[in-house]
Amino acid sequence: MRRVSFLLLLLVSPLGAVEVPRLAVEPSGFDFGRVRTGVTVSKTFELRNGGGATLVIEKVSKDCGCTVVDGWKAHLSPGEATEMRVALSVGQNRGKLVRTVVVVSNDPASPLTEVRVQAEVVAQ
């Protein structure tokens, strides 16, 4: 009985658990809806460390020069959050426009996290 109790304790105990960082992005993406040509729209996203170790945002990349990303903090303690602003300049494009921002971090479950922004661009 003692051995069974000890094994159960190990199964439910956090003693063997390894604390890791966990990146959560809120919202996970954003649709600007109908946007007129020639404008720039922006959205602020929250990057939060939901894990138990320091989250390191190693890099943020974008798939187009029409997208500007700024404002985030590179190191987040457990439970800490930072804001990341994504600005999309739609230019003279028309129709559905989808752009992707990739957040590279030390989250072992999701080292590359995609954030998509989109708009339906209409003539002025």
N, C-alpha and C positions, 0 to 999 in steps of 0.2 A: 504494500500500500504506500509505503514511503517513497519508493522508486516512481510509482505512478504520479504521486503528488508533485515530486520534483520535476518530472517531465512536463506535466501540465503547467507548472510555474514557468518553465523555460519557454513554452509555447506562447504564453500570454504576456510574458515579461518583455519590456523594451531593452533589457540588458544586451541582447545580441543585435539589436537594431542599429543600423548605420544611418546617421543623419545625413541627408543630402539636400541640395537646393532644389526647388521646384518653381519654375516660371509659370505665372498665370498672366494672361493678357485680357484686359476688359475694356471695351468689347473685343471680341476675337476678330472682327472685321467691321467694315462700315460701308453703307450704300448712301451716297449723297443725293440720290434721286435724280431728278431732271435739273441740269445745270446748263446755263447758256455758254456758248463759245467765248473764249477770251478771258474767262474768270479763273481765279484761284480759290479753292475751297480748302478748309483744313479741319482736322479732327484730332482731339487729344485722347490718347490711349493710356490706361494705367498698366504699368508693369509691376507685378507684385511677387515677392518671394514667399511662397506658401510652404517652403520646406524648413528643415532644421539646421542648415548650414548656409554660409555666405554664398549668395548668387552673384556670379560675375557675368556681366553682359560684355562679351568679348568684342562683338562687332554688330553693327546694324547696316545691312545693305539694301539697296533698292534696285528695281529692274528698269528704271527709266530716269533720264535727266529731268523729266517734268515733275518728279517727286522730290520733295525736300523733307528730311527727317532730322529732328533736333530735340534737345532738351532732356535726355535721359541721364540718369546717374549710373555709373558702371558697376558699383559694388553695393549690393543690398543685403542687409542683415536679415535673419529670419523674421517674417512678418512685415518687413519694410516695403514701401512702394515708391515708385517714381513715375513721372509723366513723360510720355514721348509724343511729340506733336508731328503729325504727318500732313504736309501741304501738297495738294495736287493742282498743278496748273494745266488746265485742259486745252489751252491753245485753240486751234481751229479744227481740231478733231471733231467728228460727228459720230453719233451712235454710241454703242456701249463701250466704255473705257474701263479696263480693269488693270490695276497695278498692284504689285506685291512688294512688301517689305519683309525682310528676313532678319529675325533677331537670333544671333548666335550666342549661346550661353553655355555654362558648365552644368546645366540641368541634364543629368545622365539619361533621363527618360525621354527628353525632347530637346536635344542640343540645337536643333534648327526649328524655330517657331515662325510660321508664316502669318502675316497680317495682311489681309486684302482690303483695298479700298476700291470702290467703283462708282461710276456715275453714268447717267444717260445724257449725252451731250446733244443739245439742240441749238439750232441757229438763233441768233439774236433777233 
